[in-house]
């Protein structure tokens, strides 16, 4: 066997992600933030909205999450031998699996040729029974997996522990607007426990 392909078979391709359809709403609103942080003025409403967006995007990146329904394309340089791992969760459904064939032409893998386990950690795509992966030309972004992810379409679909974590972080960002402080701030320590169970990889 060619040494290059032997090494490819033994390791995971590192995926890259491109957002196709952004979430239509944020998981928390300014009124929730204001109630949580006891903010009784309207002057900072726009500021709070921008901080909600920033914190949501930070949490999704740091913990490999999608909170409200959104569509992503995950690109891989080759097909792993056993399964395709989707390094973002929760996955709702896989829309398509496309690949470059031996001639470098894009092909769509028939949906009856693979199974999807959205409950695995990470979610995964495996060849169907009596099916096998097609040959894929090994090159950058040779495989494209489009999928929908998120807890649901509505803020109420997001688990309460995640909502509380977001409220804590938005409150922190609102209160401390500089990158440093002369104050000695003592962390409470329990907030990370709210999000730990949702993370794709334990920490």
SVG drawing of the C-alpha trace seen along z (x, -y; Angstrom):
<svg xmlns="http://www.w3.org/2000/svg" viewBox="-40 -56 45 62">
<polyline fill="none" stroke="black" stroke-width="0.4" points="0.0,0.0 1.2,-3.5 2.7,-5.1 0.7,-8.3 -2.7,-6.4 -1.6,-4.2 -1.0,-7.3 -4.3,-8.8 -6.2,-5.8 -4.7,-6.0 -5.7,-9.5 -8.7,-11.8 -9.0,-14.6 -9.3,-18.0 -12.5,-19.5 -13.2,-23.1 -16.7,-24.6 -18.5,-27.2 -21.8,-28.6 -24.5,-28.4 -27.6,-29.6 -27.3,-31.6 -29.8,-31.2 -32.9,-33.4 -33.0,-34.4 -30.7,-34.5 -31.0,-32.0 -31.5,-34.9 -33.0,-38.4 -32.1,-41.7 -35.0,-41.7 -33.7,-38.4 -30.2,-39.9 -31.6,-43.1 -33.7,-41.2 -30.7,-38.9 -28.3,-41.8 -30.8,-44.2 -30.3,-46.8 -33.2,-49.3 -32.2,-51.7 -32.7,-51.5 -29.6,-53.4 -27.5,-50.3 -30.1,-48.1 -28.1,-48.1 -24.9,-47.4 -26.5,-44.4 -27.7,-43.0 -24.2,-43.1 -22.8,-41.4 -25.5,-38.6 -24.3,-37.9 -20.6,-38.0 -21.1,-35.6 -23.3,-33.2 -20.7,-33.0 -17.9,-32.5 -19.8,-29.7 -20.5,-27.9 -16.9,-28.1 -15.4,-27.2 -17.7,-24.2 -18.4,-23.0 -22.0,-23.8 -24.9,-25.2 -27.6,-26.7 -30.4,-27.8 -31.0,-25.9 -28.4,-26.7 -27.0,-25.0 -23.3,-24.3 -21.0,-22.7 -18.2,-20.6 -15.2,-20.1 -12.7,-17.2 -9.7,-16.4 -10.5,-12.7 -13.0,-10.1 -12.0,-8.4 -12.0,-4.6 -14.7,-3.9 -16.9,-7.0 -17.2,-10.7 -17.3,-12.5 -19.2,-15.8 -17.4,-18.1 -20.4,-20.2 -23.5,-19.4 -26.4,-18.8 -26.9,-17.6 -30.5,-17.6 -30.0,-16.0 -27.5,-15.5 -28.7,-17.1 -26.0,-15.8 -22.6,-14.2 -20.6,-15.3 -17.2,-14.2 -14.7,-14.6 -14.3,-11.4 -11.2,-10.1 -11.5,-12.7 -12.1,-15.5 -15.8,-15.8 -18.2,-16.5 -20.6,-13.7 -23.4,-13.3 -23.4,-10.2 -26.9,-8.6 -28.6,-8.8 -29.2,-5.0 -25.4,-4.5 -24.9,-5.8 -26.4,-5.9 -26.4,-8.9 -26.1,-8.7 -27.0,-12.1 -26.8,-10.9 -23.2,-9.8 -20.5,-12.0 -19.4,-13.3 -22.3,-12.7 -21.2,-10.4 -21.9,-9.1 -21.1,-5.5 -21.5,-3.4 -24.8,-1.6 -24.9,2.2 -23.3,3.8 -22.1,0.4 -18.7,-1.1 -17.2,-4.5 -16.5,-5.6 -13.0,-6.5 -12.3,-10.1 -9.6,-12.1 -7.4,-13.2 -7.2,-17.0 -8.2,-20.0 -12.0,-20.1 -12.6,-16.9 -15.6,-16.0 -18.4,-18.3 -21.0,-17.4 -24.0,-19.7 -26.0,-19.4 -28.5,-21.2 -27.5,-21.7 -29.0,-23.3 -31.3,-22.5 -34.3,-23.8 -35.8,-26.8 -36.9,-28.7 -35.0,-30.1 -37.2,-27.9 -35.6,-24.8 -32.2,-25.7 -31.5,-23.8 -31.9,-26.0 -28.3,-25.3 -27.0,-26.8 -29.3,-29.8 -28.0,-30.5 -24.4,-30.2 -25.1,-32.7 -26.7,-35.1 -23.6,-34.9 -21.2,-35.6 -23.2,-38.4 -23.4,-40.0 -19.6,-39.6 -19.0,-41.3 -21.4,-44.1 -19.9,-44.8 -16.2,-44.5 -15.7,-46.4 -11.9,-46.6 -9.4,-43.8 -7.8,-44.3 -8.6,-45.5 -6.8,-46.8 -9.3,-45.0 -8.7,-41.5 -11.8,-39.6 -12.6,-36.3 -14.4,-33.9 -17.3,-32.0 -16.2,-28.8 -19.5,-27.1 -20.5,-28.7 -18.3,-26.4 -20.2,-23.4 -23.3,-24.7 -21.8,-24.2 -19.5,-21.3 -22.0,-18.5 -22.9,-20.1 -19.3,-20.3 -18.5,-17.9 -15.2,-17.1 -14.8,-16.9 -12.6,-19.4"/>
</svg>
